[in-house]
Amino acid sequence: MNDGKEKKNGLLGTAAVMAVIILLAKLLGLLRDILVAHTYGTTDAAIAYETASRLPILIFDFVIGGVVSAAFIPVFSELLVREGKPSAMRYAAAYLNLILALTGVMTVLGILFAGPLVGWLAPDLAPEVHDLAVRLSRILFPMILCTGIAYSFVGILQSLGEFRIPALISLVSNCIMVGYLALVGDRFGITGLAAAMLIGWAAQVAVQLPRVFSLGFRPALSTPGVSAPILRSLRMALPILIGTWTQPICAVVNTRFASAMEEGRAITALGYANRLYTILVGIFSFVATNLLFPYFSRANAEGDRRESRRLMRVSARTLVFIIAPIAVGLVLLAEPILSILFERGEFTAADTALTAAALRCYAVGMLFMAVNEVLTKAFFAEGRPKVPMTTSLCAMAVNVALVLVLRRFGVGGIALASGLAVAVQCLANASVMARTPDGGWAAAELADLLRSIAAALVMGAVIWLVKPHLPGGVLVSTVCAVLLGAAVYAAAALALRSEEARELVRILTKKRGGQDE
């Protein structure tokens, strides 16, 4: 009993530390975007940089993407439980060699074929913007190699229960970018910014090296043949890869259509909106999925699927409680929030309006994106990657069909297509999970999900009614709206008897009681 309580407390403590680190990393990422917007706005340089910086990561996501950690952690956890740490570490060394070979080839090919790749991603760019994007992408393609190594190390560390160092990697790279923009600015132009981005990704590898080596990992210069664990990873790889393709495919479709809108400015508007949307979702869903995935994998390796499913349901309910009010708030307050954050320097009021149209529509998929991350990781941990693979293919088809219909509504229509595609995948994954033992939500759990959503809608209605009457300028009225929304959501959640709200009150009351004593 005490062991279970200590395990729960340890998990909550790790989650809290991770949340703080990720919050700092996301805030620095937001500051980075603010500085980029101030310096470059939606100019030709910004369009070229947005296209070039997207290209290496998109190709990485298409070719190996989620496979790096998702196909690694279940096999590593199984070896750790059944054969011990030395066997698991030998597998890790062989796996890293495989990732190095793949990412090395991808990097070289990307540099050689940068021109056609930029043309494929953004076919309607002006010739001078296209040429600049090609030059920048050749600087940035080594990011693929850095990403492969960094996420291999993340898999090793998380499998061994070390979550804080992997959580730090984005903080380090964002620190480098923010430092460059703050100290150097536009002195070396957009080329200097691309170089700083590459250095930031290389730092993600460097910051993990000491801890990886201290835990016993040693690289192997050569691996004799292909081992059985590597073959198991490879068999899982393709369905896992396709299962993570929804976001990359949506990004490619969006960029291709956006390159013909607003003289290419729609690309940067989608980029700024998507990163802000991802920051807000990522602060919470990253903690849940990256912390719990190794626990899912370990529980399944030990034959305790019931515990794995319980963790999945609890994390999904918690994410809905946290993200539902954020999504509603973004729909209502997208324009003033973006104005406060970005509207200065080269970023104009017209850019704010364009980006807000995208952000409001991205917010439609925010809740589904967070829950889908949990469901996808649960399927991967159980060795059932074909389920998210199938639902991902459906979501991609939905995205393409919706973009063809909704593009007439401009940048907002493109973003809405992505949000609805993620919703389709999430609902399909949940439906499949519900048909398996211990995979469905009980009636009380579903009611609790609906309570969180209902409380968020009540909050949204109050903000919508009161917002025109709030005092002050944009900053003061927006802060008032946010504070009012938080208060109304908390009151509505408690009035509706949300279990998450009551648990939060119990935690706060317990802490206050401890302080009073």
C-alpha positions in Angstrom: 0.0 0.0 0.0 2.8 2.4 1.0 4.8 1.3 -2.1 1.8 2.3 -4.3 1.4 5.6 -2.6 5.2 6.3 -2.8 5.1 5.4 -6.5 2.2 7.8 -7.1 3.9 10.6 -5.2 7.1 10.0 -7.1 5.2 10.1 -10.4 3.4 13.3 -9.5 6.7 14.9 -8.3 8.4 14.0 -11.6 5.4 15.3 -13.5 5.5 18.6 -11.6 9.3 19.1 -12.3 8.7 18.2 -16.0 5.8 20.6 -16.2 8.0 23.4 -14.9 10.8 22.7 -17.2 8.5 22.3 -20.2 6.6 25.5 -19.3 9.9 27.4 -19.2 10.9 25.9 -22.6 7.6 26.7 -24.2 7.7 30.3 -22.8 11.2 30.7 -24.3 9.8 29.2 -27.6 7.1 31.8 -27.5 9.7 34.6 -26.8 11.7 33.2 -29.8 8.7 33.6 -32.0 7.9 37.0 -30.7 11.5 38.1 -31.5 11.4 36.5 -35.0 8.0 38.2 -35.7 9.4 41.6 -34.5 12.5 41.3 -36.7 11.1 39.7 -39.8 7.2 39.8 -39.6 5.8 38.2 -42.7 8.4 39.5 -45.1 10.0 37.5 -47.9 12.8 36.5 -45.5 10.3 35.2 -42.9 8.5 33.2 -45.6 11.7 31.7 -46.8 12.8 30.9 -43.2 9.5 29.3 -42.3 9.6 27.1 -45.4 13.2 26.1 -44.9 12.9 25.4 -41.2 9.8 23.2 -41.8 11.4 21.1 -44.5 14.0 19.0 -42.6 11.7 18.2 -39.7 8.9 17.3 -42.1 11.2 14.9 -44.0 12.4 13.5 -40.7 8.8 12.9 -39.6 7.9 11.2 -42.9 10.9 8.8 -43.0 11.5 7.9 -39.3 9.7 10.4 -37.1 8.0 8.8 -34.1 9.8 5.5 -34.8 12.9 6.8 -33.1 11.5 6.6 -29.6 8.1 4.9 -30.1 9.6 1.7 -31.6 12.6 1.8 -29.3 11.0 2.2 -25.8 8.8 -0.9 -25.8 11.6 -3.2 -27.0 14.1 -1.7 -24.6 11.7 -2.0 -21.7 11.0 -5.6 -22.5 14.7 -6.4 -22.6 15.3 -4.5 -19.4 12.6 -6.6 -17.6 13.4 -10.0 -19.1 17.2 -10.0 -19.8 18.6 -7.1 -17.7 20.4 -3.8 -18.4 23.5 -5.1 -20.3 21.3 -6.7 -23.0 19.1 -3.6 -23.2 22.1 -1.3 -23.6 23.6 -3.5 -26.4 20.3 -3.1 -28.2 20.4 0.6 -27.6 23.9 0.9 -29.2 22.8 -1.1 -32.3 19.6 1.0 -32.6 21.6 4.2 -32.5 23.8 3.0 -35.3 20.8 2.3 -37.4 19.3 5.8 -36.7 22.7 7.4 -37.5 22.9 5.6 -40.9 19.3 6.6 -41.8 19.6 10.2 -40.7 23.0 10.6 -42.3 21.7 9.5 -45.7 18.6 11.7 -45.3 20.8 14.7 -44.5 23.0 14.3 -47.5 20.1 13.7 -49.9 18.3 16.8 -48.4 21.3 19.0 -49.1 21.7 17.7 -52.6 18.0 18.0 -53.6 17.1 21.1 -51.6 15.8 22.9 -54.7 13.2 20.3 -55.8 12.1 19.7 -52.1 11.4 23.4 -51.5 9.4 23.5 -54.8 7.5 20.4 -53.6 6.6 21.9 -50.2 5.8 25.5 -51.4 5.2 25.4 -55.2 3.9 29.0 -55.5 6.6 31.0 -53.9 8.1 33.9 -55.8 11.5 32.9 -57.4 13.6 35.0 -55.1 11.9 33.6 -52.0 12.3 30.1 -53.4 16.0 30.6 -53.9 16.5 32.0 -50.4 14.5 29.1 -48.9 16.8 26.6 -50.8 19.9 28.3 -49.3 18.5 28.2 -45.8 17.3 24.6 -46.1 20.9 23.5 -47.0 22.1 25.1 -43.7 19.3 23.4 -41.8 19.3 19.9 -43.1 21.9 18.6 -40.6 19.1 19.1 -38.1 17.8 15.7 -39.2 21.0 14.0 -38.0 20.9 15.9 -34.7 17.2 15.0 -34.2 17.8 11.3 -34.7 20.6 11.2 -32.1 18.7 13.4 -29.6 15.6 11.4 -29.7 17.5 8.1 -29.5 19.0 9.4 -26.2 15.6 10.5 -25.1 14.3 6.9 -25.5 17.2 5.5 -23.5 16.8 8.1 -20.7 13.0 7.8 -20.4 13.2 4.0 -20.4 15.5 4.2 -17.4 13.2 6.6 -15.5 15.2 9.8 -16.3 12.7 12.4 -17.5 14.2 15.7 -16.5 17.2 15.8 -18.9 15.0 14.9 -21.9 12.6 17.7 -20.8 15.5 20.1 -20.8 16.5 19.7 -24.5 13.9 22.2 -25.9 14.8 24.7 -23.1 18.5 24.6 -24.2 17.8 25.0 -27.9 15.3 27.8 -27.3 17.8 29.6 -25.0 20.3 29.6 -27.8 17.8 31.0 -30.3 16.5 33.7 -27.9 20.1 34.6 -27.0 21.0 35.0 -30.6 18.0 37.1 -31.5 18.4 39.3 -28.4 22.1 39.8 -28.7 22.8 39.7 -32.4 19.4 40.5 -33.9 19.5 40.9 -37.7 23.2 41.6 -37.9 23.8 38.4 -40.0 20.4 38.4 -41.6 18.1 35.4 -41.9 21.1 33.2 -42.7 22.5 33.8 -39.2 19.1 32.8 -37.7 19.2 29.5 -39.6 22.7 28.8 -38.3 21.6 29.6 -34.7 18.7 27.2 -35.1 21.1 24.4 -36.2 23.4 25.0 -33.2 20.4 24.8 -31.0 19.5 21.4 -32.3 23.1 20.2 -31.9 22.9 21.4 -28.3 20.0 19.0 -27.7 22.4 16.1 -28.3 25.2 17.6 -26.2 23.1 18.2 -23.1 22.1 14.6 -22.9 25.5 13.0 -23.4 26.8 13.1 -19.8 23.7 11.5 -18.3 23.4 8.8 -21.0 27.0 7.8 -20.4 26.6 7.8 -16.7 23.7 5.4 -16.9 25.9 2.9 -18.7 25.3 3.5 -22.4 28.3 3.0 -24.7 28.3 3.4 -28.5 29.3 0.4 -30.6 31.4 1.2 -33.7 30.0 -1.9 -35.4 27.1 -4.2 -35.0 27.5 -7.8 -36.2 24.3 -8.5 -38.2 20.8 -7.5 -37.3 19.7 -8.7 -33.9 16.3 -10.1 -33.0 15.4 -7.0 -30.9 16.3 -4.7 -33.9 14.1 -6.8 -36.1 11.2 -6.4 -33.6 11.7 -2.7 -33.7 11.8 -2.7 -37.5 8.5 -4.7 -37.7 6.9 -2.1 -35.5 8.4 0.8 -37.4 6.2 1.2 -40.5 2.8 1.1 -38.7 4.2 3.4 -36.0 5.5 5.8 -38.6 2.3 6.0 -40.5 0.4 6.4 -37.2 2.4 9.6 -36.6 1.9 11.0 -40.1 -1.3 13.0 -39.5 0.4 16.2 -38.4 3.2 16.1 -41.0 0.8 15.4 -43.8 -1.5 18.2 -42.7 1.5 20.5 -42.5 2.6 19.7 -46.1 -1.0 20.1 -47.5 -1.4 23.3 -45.6 1.9 24.8 -46.8 1.3 23.9 -50.4 -2.0 25.6 -50.5 -0.9 28.5 -48.3 2.0 29.3 -50.7 -0.6 30.6 -53.1 -2.4 32.8 -50.5 -1.6 36.3 -49.5 1.6 36.3 -51.6 3.0 33.6 -49.4 2.2 35.4 -46.1 -0.3 32.7 -45.3 2.7 30.3 -44.7 4.0 32.5 -41.9 0.6 33.1 -40.4 0.0 29.3 -40.2 3.4 28.9 -38.8 3.0 31.5 -36.0 -0.5 30.2 -35.1 0.5 26.5 -35.2 3.5 27.1 -32.9 1.5 29.0 -30.4 -1.2 26.3 -30.5 1.4 23.6 -30.1 3.1 25.4 -27.2 -0.2 25.5 -25.3 -1.1 21.9 -26.0 2.5 20.7 -25.5 3.0 22.1 -22.0 0.5 19.5 -20.8 0.2 16.7 -23.3 4.0 16.4 -23.6 4.2 15.8 -19.8 1.4 13.2 -19.9 2.6 11.3 -23.0 6.3 11.4 -22.5 6.2 10.6 -18.8 3.5 7.9 -19.1 4.7 6.1 -22.3 7.6 4.3 -20.5 5.2 3.3 -17.7 2.7 2.1 -20.3 5.5 0.0 -21.9 6.8 -1.3 -18.6 3.3 -2.3 -17.4 2.6 -4.1 -20.6 5.9 -5.9 -20.5 5.0 -7.1 -17.0 1.6 -8.2 -18.2 -0.3 -5.6 -16.2 -2.5 -4.1 -19.0 -5.2 -3.0 -16.6 -2.8 -0.5 -14.9 -1.7 0.8 -18.3 -5.3 1.4 -19.3 -6.0 3.1 -16.0 -3.1 5.5 -16.5 -4.4 6.2 -20.0 -7.9 7.1 -18.8 -6.7 9.3 -15.9 -4.3 11.2 -18.1 -6.9 11.8 -20.8 -9.4 13.1 -18.3 -6.9 15.4 -16.8 -5.9 16.8 -20.2 -9.5 17.5 -21.1 -10.0 19.4 -17.8 -6.9 21.5 -18.4 -7.2 22.1 -22.2 -10.9 22.6 -22.7 -10.9 26.2 -21.3 -7.7 27.0 -23.1 -9.3 26.0 -26.5 -12.5 28.0 -25.8 -10.4 31.0 -24.7 -8.3 30.9 -27.8 -11.4 30.9 -30.1 -12.7 34.0 -28.3 -9.5 35.9 -27.7 -7.1 34.9 -30.5 -6.8 38.4 -32.0 -6.1 40.4 -28.8 -3.7 37.7 -27.6 -1.7 37.7 -30.9 -1.8 41.6 -30.9 -0.2 41.7 -27.4 2.4 39.0 -28.2 3.5 39.8 -31.8 2.2 43.2 -33.1 5.3 45.3 -33.2 8.2 45.9 -35.5 7.7 44.2 -38.9 4.5 42.4 -37.6 1.5 44.5 -38.5 -2.2 44.6 -37.6 -2.9 42.9 -40.9 -0.5 40.1 -39.9 -2.3 39.8 -36.5 -5.7 39.4 -38.2 -4.4 36.8 -40.7 -2.7 34.8 -37.9 -5.8 35.0 -35.6 -8.0 33.5 -38.3 -5.7 30.5 -38.4 -5.3 30.2 -34.6 -9.1 30.3 -33.9 -9.5 27.4 -36.3 -6.5 25.4 -35.0 -8.1 25.7 -31.5 -11.0 23.5 -32.7 -8.7 20.5 -32.7 -6.7 21.3 -29.6 -8.7 19.0 -27.2 -8.6 16.1 -29.7 -4.9 16.5 -30.3 -4.0 16.2 -26.6 -6.3 13.1 -26.1 -5.1 11.5 -29.3 -1.5 11.7 -28.2 -2.4 9.7 -25.1 -4.4 7.1 -27.1 -1.6 6.7 -29.7 1.1 6.2 -27.1 -1.1 3.6 -25.4 -1.5 1.6 -28.6 2.2 1.8 -29.3 3.0 0.6 -25.8 0.7 -2.4 -26.2 2.4 -3.4 -29.5 -0.7 -2.5 -31.6 0.7 0.2 -33.9 -1.6 -0.8 -36.7 -4.6 0.9 -35.0 -3.2 4.4 -35.0 -1.7 3.7 -38.5 -5.1 3.0 -39.9 -6.8 5.9 -38.2 -3.9 8.2 -39.3 -4.5 7.2 -42.9 -8.2 8.1 -42.5 -7.4 11.4 -40.9 -5.0 12.3 -43.8 -7.7 11.5 -46.3 -10.1 13.7 -44.4 -7.6 16.6 -44.2 -7.0 16.6 -48.0 -10.7 16.4 -48.8 -11.5 19.2 -46.3 -8.7 21.5 -47.5 -10.1 21.2 -51.0 -13.5 22.4 -49.7 -12.5 24.9 -47.0 -9.6 26.7 -48.8 -12.1 29.1 -50.2 -12.3 30.5 -46.7 -8.6 31.4 -46.7 -6.0 30.6 -44.0 -8.8 29.9 -41.5 -10.3 27.2 -43.7 -6.9 25.5 -44.1 -6.3 25.5 -40.3 -9.9 24.2 -39.6 -9.3 21.3 -42.0 -6.3 20.2 -39.8 -8.2 20.5 -36.6 -11.1 18.4 -37.9 -8.7 15.8 -39.3 -7.1 15.4 -35.8 -10.6 15.1 -34.3 -11.5 12.2 -36.7 -8.3 10.4 -35.7 -8.9 10.9 -32.0 -12.5 9.7 -32.1 -11.5 6.7 -34.3 -8.7 5.7 -31.8 -11.1 6.1 -28.9 -13.7 3.9 -30.5 -11.3 1.1 -31.1 -9.8 1.4 -27.6 -13.3 1.3 -26.1 -14.0 -2.1 -27.7 -11.1 -3.8 -25.9 -11.1 -5.1 -22.2 -10.5 -2.2 -19.8 -10.2 0.2 -22.7 -13.4 2.0 -22.5 -14.5 4.8 -20.1 -17.1 4.0 -17.5 -20.2 6.1 -17.5 -19.0 8.2 -14.6 -15.7 8.9 -16.4 -17.5 10.0 -19.6 -19.8 12.2 -17.5 -16.7 13.8 -16.0 -15.3 14.5 -19.5 -18.5 16.2 -20.4 -18.5 18.2 -17.2 -15.2 19.7 -18.1 -16.3 20.6 -21.6 -19.6 22.0 -20.3 -17.8 24.2 -17.8 -15.5 25.5 -20.6 -18.6 26.4 -22.7 -20.1 28.2 -19.7 -16.9 30.1 -19.4 -16.9 31.0 -23.1 -20.4 32.3 -23.0 -19.6 34.6 -20.0 -16.5 35.9 -21.8 -18.4 36.5 -25.0 -21.1 38.5 -23.2 -18.8 40.5 -21.0 -15.8 41.1 -23.3 -17.3 44.2 -25.1 -17.9 45.9 -21.7 -14.4 45.3 -20.1 -12.4 48.4 -19.3 -9.0 49.5 -20.6 -7.0 48.9 -23.8 -6.2 45.6 -25.4 -3.8 44.4 -22.7 -6.0 45.3 -19.7 -9.2 44.0 -21.2 -7.6 40.8 -22.3 -6.0 40.1 -18.9 -9.4 40.9 -17.3 -11.1 38.4 -19.7 -8.6 35.7 -18.9 -8.9 36.1 -15.1 -12.7 36.2 -15.3 -12.7 33.1 -17.5 -10.5 31.2 -15.1 -12.8 32.1 -12.2 -15.9 31.2 -14.1 -14.4 27.9 -15.3 -13.4 26.9 -11.7 -16.8 27.8 -10.3 -18.7 26.0 -13.1 -16.5 22.9 -12.8 -17.1 22.7 -9.1 -20.8 23.4 -9.5 -21.0 20.6 -12.0 -19.1 18.3 -9.6 -16.1 17.7 -11.8 -13.9 15.1 -10.2 -10.7 16.8 -11.5 -11.8 20.2 -10.0 -12.6 18.5 -6.6 -9.3 16.7 -6.6 -7.5 20.0 -7.3 -9.4 21.6 -4.3 -8.4 18.6 -2.1 -4.7 19.0 -3.1 -4.7 22.7 -2.5 -6.6 22.3 0.8 -4.2 19.6 2.0 -1.2 21.8 1.2 -2.7 24.8 2.9 -3.5 22.7 5.9 0.1 21.4 6.0 1.4 25.0 5.9 -1.0 26.1 8.7 0.3 23.3 10.9 
